[in-house]
Amino acid sequence: MAAERNIFFYVVRGSVKVNGEAVDKQNLVEFENEGEEIKVEAQEDSYILLGHAHPFNEPVVSHGPFVMNTEEEIQEAFRDYQAGKMGSW
């Protein structure tokens, strides 16, 4: 993957060693854009979700199911949701 992409993974089940450091289930691992390789070793039967993307290069705030740029936008999203402005499922 190109160095300009952010790389991360989530350990869903099991435990792994990432570049020599232990990571247990239900933990997110984020990588800096340094180096050329990532070494992952399963310590037991494990399941990980790998992701990569171009950086957002802007603030990111998350709360519950909402992801916005500011805390104020998060609060507005909650108000809109509670007011029924987000459509029906």
MOVENJO-V308117 format. One record per pair of residues at least 12 apart in sequence whose ideal C-beta (glycine too) atoms are under 10 Angstrom apart, sorted by the first residue. I is the first residue (numbers start at 1). J is the second residue. Records with the same first field share a line. If there is no record, write none. Layout:
# MOVENJO-V308117
I=J  J
This chain:
# MOVENJO-V308117
1=38  50  52
2=33  52  54
3=33  34  35  36
4=33  54  55
5=31  33  51  52  53  54  55
6=30  31  32  33  51  52  53  54  55  56
7=29  30  31  32  33  38  50  51  52  53
8=28  29  30  31  49  50  51  52  53
9=23  27  28  29  30  31  38  40  48  49  50  51  52
10=23  25  26  27  28  29  47  48  49  50  51
11=23  24  25  26  27  28  29  40  42  46  47  48  49
12=25  26  27  46  47  48  49
13=25  26  44  45  46  47  48
14=42  43  44  45  46  47  48
15=27  41  42  43  44  45  46
16=29  40  41  42  43  44  46  47  48
17=39  40  41  42  43
18=31  38  39  40  41  48
19=31  35  37  38  39  40  41
20=39  41
22=41  43
23=40  43  46  48
24=43  46
25=44  46  47  48
28=49  51
29=48  50
30=51
31=52
33=55
38=50
56=69
59=71  73
61=73  74
62=74
63=75  77  78
64=77  78  81
65=77  78  81
66=78  80  81
